[in-house]
Amino acid sequence: MKPHVTLAMFIAAWLMPMHVMAANEQEQAHVHAKEQAVKPQSDTKKNEEHEEHEEHNEHEGHDENDEHEHNETLSSRISDDMATAVNIVTDRADSQRLRQHQVVYGKLSADPNRISHVNARFPGILTSVRFSLGDSVKAGDVLAVVESNESLNTYTIKAPIDGVIIQRSANVGEIAQQQTLFSIADFGSLWADFRLYPSQQVAVATGQTVVIMAADTEINGVIAHIIPSLTQPYQLARVKLDNRDGKLSSGQLIEGAVISGEFNVELAVKKSAIQILDNKSGVFVKNNSEYVFTPLQLGRSDMDYVEVIAGLQPGQWYVTTNSYLLKADIEKSEAEHAH
C-alpha cells in the first residue's frame, strides 16, 4: 500500500531541490569571483563578447519564433469518420456556368381559361345533386338533375371540364334559374405572376428563364407575357406552370430569379462554402484529415456559385456543407490559446 502524501510533504519535496540548487549556485559564484580576480583583462573581454553573441542569437531566435507564430496556418484536424458523422461534405473545385439574375416576387393564380361556371339550361327544380364543395370531377360527370318547369321532363347538368368544385349553390328542392350552380377549376396548370418594378424592367423580357422557389420546391419556367398596369407602379411577368402533381396552390406566395445573362468561369465554388476568418473570405481545403482555411479572391456570382480569381486550384477538394463547424473549432482553439 502506497504511503499517503500530504500537501505539506509535496511542497517540501518540491522546494528541497531548489534549496540545494541555491546553495550550489552560491558556492559556484564564490569560486567564480576568485577566478575573475586573477584572470587577465583579455579573458574578461572575450567573455563579454561571447555573452553579447549569445544574446544576439537569442534575440534572432525569438524573432523567428514570433514570425512562425504569426504565419501559423488556420486549420482543423477531423477524422473521416467524424466528418461523416457531422455531415461535413466536400466537393471538387471546377469550372462553372454562372447565371446573372433578377430577384422577383409574386404569387400563383389559377388559369382563368380553366375555370368553368355551370348553370341550368332551363328553369326547374333540382331533384338530385351529386357532388359537394371540394370534390374532384371529370368532364361528363353528372353534377345534378333538374325537372323542367315547362315540360316537367328531367335533364342532367354535366361537368364541362376536369377539376375541383370550388363553389356550389345547388341543393335538392331549390329552383334552378340563371344563377351559377357550380364553379369548377382545373389546377393542373397555374400562372406565376411576378411584379417587375422600373429598375428591373430593362433586364427582363419574354422568353427568359425563371427559376421559381415555392415551398422549398424549385421549378424552371419561361416568361410568356409581360403585362403593363394602368394603376400600379409595376408590370406583371407571367409564367405558366405545370401542376398536375398538385404540389402548388393558387394564391401561394413565391420567389423567382429571372435569368438575364449566362457566362462560363474557369473556377468557382459554392456560396455555402464561404466562411470569414481574420477578416478574409475563403474556404476550407481538405488535405487528408486536415482542413486548411484558404483565403480567396472572389469575382462574379450567381444564386449558387461565386467565381474564384485567386487562391484555389482546379481539382482541389473543399468543404461545401457545414464548414461553419470547422470555423467554430478554430475560433475555440484560438480563444483557449489566448487565455
C-alpha positions in Angstrom: 0.0 0.0 0.0 1.4 3.4 -1.1 2.1 5.9 1.8 -0.2 8.8 2.0 1.4 12.1 0.7 0.1 15.2 2.3 0.1 18.6 0.7 2.9 19.8 3.1 5.1 16.8 2.2 4.6 17.6 -1.5 5.6 21.2 -1.1 8.6 20.3 0.9 9.7 17.7 -1.6 9.3 20.3 -4.4 11.3 23.0 -2.5 14.2 20.8 -1.4 16.0 20.7 -4.8 15.6 24.4 -5.0 17.4 24.9 -1.7 20.2 22.6 -2.8 20.5 24.4 -6.2 20.7 27.8 -4.4 23.5 26.6 -2.2 25.4 25.2 -5.1 24.9 28.5 -7.0 26.3 30.5 -4.1 29.4 28.3 -3.9 29.9 28.5 -7.7 29.6 32.3 -7.5 32.2 32.5 -4.8 34.7 30.4 -6.9 33.9 32.4 -10.0 34.7 35.6 -8.2 38.1 34.3 -7.1 38.9 33.2 -10.7 37.9 36.6 -12.1 40.3 38.3 -9.7 43.3 36.5 -11.2 42.2 36.3 -14.9 43.7 38.8 -17.3 41.7 41.6 -18.8 41.7 40.0 -22.3 39.8 36.9 -20.9 37.2 39.2 -19.4 36.7 41.0 -22.7 36.4 37.6 -24.5 33.6 36.6 -22.1 31.8 39.8 -22.7 31.9 39.4 -26.4 30.7 35.8 -26.0 27.8 36.9 -23.9 26.8 39.6 -26.4 26.9 37.0 -29.2 24.7 34.6 -27.3 22.3 37.5 -26.5 22.2 38.4 -30.2 21.5 34.7 -31.2 18.7 34.5 -28.6 17.1 37.7 -30.0 17.2 36.4 -33.5 15.7 33.1 -32.4 12.9 35.0 -30.7 12.1 36.9 -33.9 11.9 33.7 -35.8 9.5 32.2 -33.3 7.4 35.3 -33.5 7.3 35.1 -37.3 6.4 31.4 -37.1 3.5 32.0 -34.7 2.3 34.9 -36.9 2.2 32.8 -40.0 0.6 29.8 -38.3 -1.9 28.0 -40.6 -5.6 28.2 -39.7 -6.7 24.6 -39.8 -8.6 21.9 -38.1 -8.0 18.1 -37.9 -11.0 15.8 -38.1 -11.0 12.1 -38.9 -13.1 10.9 -41.9 -15.4 9.0 -39.5 -16.1 12.2 -37.5 -16.5 14.3 -40.7 -19.1 11.8 -41.9 -20.9 11.8 -38.5 -21.3 15.6 -38.5 -22.1 15.7 -42.3 -19.1 17.7 -43.4 -19.4 17.4 -47.2 -16.6 18.2 -49.8 -16.7 18.9 -53.5 -14.1 19.3 -56.2 -13.3 22.9 -57.4 -14.0 23.2 -61.1 -15.3 25.5 -63.8 -18.9 26.6 -63.7 -21.6 28.3 -65.8 -22.9 31.2 -63.9 -26.3 32.8 -64.4 -26.9 36.5 -63.7 -30.4 37.1 -62.4 -33.0 39.5 -61.2 -34.9 38.5 -58.0 -38.7 39.0 -58.3 -41.6 38.2 -56.1 -45.2 37.3 -56.8 -47.9 34.7 -56.3 -49.7 31.8 -58.0 -53.1 32.1 -59.6 -55.4 29.7 -61.3 -55.6 29.6 -65.1 -58.6 31.7 -66.0 -59.1 29.6 -69.1 -59.5 26.5 -66.9 -62.3 27.8 -64.7 -65.9 26.9 -65.6 -69.2 28.3 -64.2 -72.1 25.9 -64.6 -75.9 26.8 -64.5 -79.2 25.2 -65.6 -80.2 25.4 -69.3 -83.9 25.7 -68.4 -85.6 26.8 -65.1 -86.7 24.0 -62.9 -86.5 22.2 -59.6 -83.3 20.4 -58.6 -84.2 16.8 -57.9 -80.7 15.5 -57.3 -77.2 17.0 -56.5 -74.3 14.6 -56.6 -71.1 16.4 -55.7 -70.0 18.7 -52.9 -67.6 21.6 -52.5 -64.0 20.4 -52.8 -64.8 17.2 -54.8 -62.9 16.4 -57.9 -64.9 15.7 -61.0 -64.2 14.6 -64.6 -65.6 16.1 -67.7 -69.0 14.5 -68.4 -69.8 13.6 -64.7 -73.4 14.3 -63.8 -73.5 17.1 -61.2 -77.3 17.5 -60.8 -80.7 16.5 -62.2 -83.3 19.2 -62.9 -87.1 18.8 -63.6 -88.0 21.4 -66.2 -90.9 23.8 -65.2 -92.2 23.8 -68.8 -92.1 20.1 -69.9 -91.8 18.5 -66.5 -89.2 16.3 -68.0 -85.8 15.9 -66.3 -82.4 16.7 -67.7 -78.9 16.4 -66.3 -76.3 19.0 -65.7 -72.8 17.7 -66.5 -69.2 18.9 -65.7 -67.7 20.6 -68.7 -64.1 20.1 -67.6 -61.9 18.1 -65.2 -61.3 19.9 -62.0 -62.3 20.7 -58.4 -65.6 22.1 -57.3 -64.7 25.5 -55.8 -68.2 26.9 -55.5 -71.6 25.2 -55.1 -75.1 26.9 -54.9 -77.3 23.9 -55.6 -79.4 22.0 -53.1 -82.2 19.4 -53.7 -85.6 21.1 -53.9 -84.3 24.5 -54.9 -85.3 26.2 -58.1 -82.6 26.4 -60.7 -82.8 29.6 -62.8 -80.0 31.7 -64.1 -77.7 31.5 -61.1 -74.4 29.7 -61.1 -74.9 26.3 -59.6 -71.3 25.1 -59.7 -67.8 26.6 -60.3 -65.1 24.2 -61.3 -61.4 25.0 -61.5 -58.7 22.9 -63.1 -55.5 23.4 -61.1 -53.4 21.2 -63.4 -51.8 24.3 -64.6 -51.2 27.6 -62.7 -49.8 31.1 -63.6 -47.0 32.6 -61.7 -47.5 36.4 -61.6 -44.3 38.4 -60.7 -44.1 42.1 -60.1 -41.5 43.9 -62.2 -40.6 47.4 -60.9 -39.0 50.0 -63.1 -35.4 49.2 -62.1 -35.9 45.6 -63.2 -37.9 46.1 -66.4 -34.9 46.9 -68.6 -33.3 43.5 -67.8 -36.4 41.3 -68.1 -38.1 40.2 -71.3 -40.4 37.5 -72.6 -38.7 34.2 -73.3 -36.3 34.4 -70.4 -36.0 31.5 -68.0 -37.2 32.0 -64.4 -36.1 29.7 -61.5 -39.0 29.7 -59.1 -38.9 28.8 -55.4 -42.3 27.8 -54.0 -42.5 26.0 -50.6 -39.0 24.5 -50.9 -39.7 23.4 -54.4 -37.5 24.6 -57.3 -39.3 24.9 -60.7 -38.0 26.2 -64.0 -40.3 28.3 -66.2 -40.3 30.7 -69.1 -41.9 34.2 -69.2 -44.8 34.1 -71.5 -46.2 37.6 -71.1 -45.3 40.9 -69.6 -48.5 42.9 -68.8 -48.3 46.7 -68.2 -50.5 48.1 -65.4 -52.7 51.2 -65.7 -52.8 51.9 -62.0 -49.8 50.2 -60.3 -46.1 51.1 -60.4 -45.1 47.7 -61.7 -45.6 45.3 -64.6 -46.6 41.6 -64.3 -44.4 38.9 -65.8 -46.4 35.8 -66.2 -45.1 32.2 -66.2 -47.2 29.2 -66.9 -46.5 26.2 -64.6 -47.4 22.5 -64.8 -49.2 21.5 -61.6 -50.6 18.1 -62.5 -48.9 16.7 -59.3 -51.0 19.1 -57.2 -48.0 20.3 -55.1 -48.7 24.0 -55.8 -51.7 26.1 -54.7 -53.4 29.1 -56.1 -52.6 32.2 -54.0 -49.3 30.8 -52.8 -46.5 33.4 -52.4 -43.4 32.7 -54.5 -39.9 34.0 -55.2 -38.2 33.9 -58.6 -34.9 34.5 -60.2 -35.1 35.8 -63.8 -32.0 34.7 -65.7 -30.8 37.8 -67.5 -27.3 36.5 -68.6 -25.1 33.4 -68.6 -21.3 33.0 -68.8 -18.6 30.4 -68.1 -15.8 30.9 -65.5 -12.7 28.8 -65.1 -13.1 28.2 -61.4 -16.0 28.7 -58.9 -17.0 27.4 -55.5 -20.4 27.1 -53.9 -21.6 30.1 -51.9 -22.4 27.8 -49.0 -18.7 27.0 -48.6 -17.6 30.6 -48.0 -16.5 31.5 -44.4 -14.8 34.6 -43.0 -11.7 34.3 -40.8 -9.3 37.1 -39.8 -11.5 39.4 -42.0 -10.8 37.3 -45.1 -13.2 35.3 -47.2 -12.2 31.8 -48.1 -13.0 28.1 -48.0 -11.6 25.0 -46.1 -9.5 22.9 -48.4 -9.3 19.2 -47.4 -5.8 17.6 -47.1 -6.2 14.1 -45.8 -7.7 14.6 -42.3 -6.7 18.3 -42.2 -9.0 21.1 -43.3 -7.0 24.3 -44.0 -8.7 27.7 -44.3 -7.6 29.2 -47.6 -8.4 32.9 -48.3 -9.7 33.5 -51.8 -10.0 36.4 -54.2 -13.6 36.3 -55.4 -15.3 37.7 -58.5 -18.8 37.4 -60.1 -21.5 35.2 -58.7 -25.0 33.8 -59.2 -27.5 32.2 -56.9 -25.4 29.2 -56.1 -21.7 29.8 -57.1 -19.1 32.5 -56.9 -16.1 32.9 -59.2 -12.6 32.3 -57.8 -9.9 34.6 -59.2 -7.0 33.6 -57.0 -6.3 31.3 -54.0 -7.5 28.0 -55.2 -6.5 25.5 -57.9 -8.9 23.4 -60.1 -9.3 19.9 -58.7 -8.8 20.8 -55.0 -11.4 19.4 -52.6 -13.1 22.0 -50.4 -15.9 21.8 -47.8 -19.3 22.8 -49.1 -21.6 21.7 -46.2 -21.2 22.5 -42.5 -17.9 24.4 -43.0 -19.0 26.6 -40.1 -18.2 23.7 -37.8 -14.5 24.0 -38.8 -14.5 27.7 -38.3 -16.0 27.3 -34.8 -13.3 24.7 -33.9 -10.5 27.1 -35.0 -12.0 30.1 -33.1 -12.4 28.0 -30.0 -8.8 26.9 -30.1 -7.6 30.5 -30.6 -9.7 31.6 -27.6 -8.2 28.9 -25.4 -4.7 29.8 -26.6 -5.3 33.4 -25.8 -6.1 32.5 -22.1 
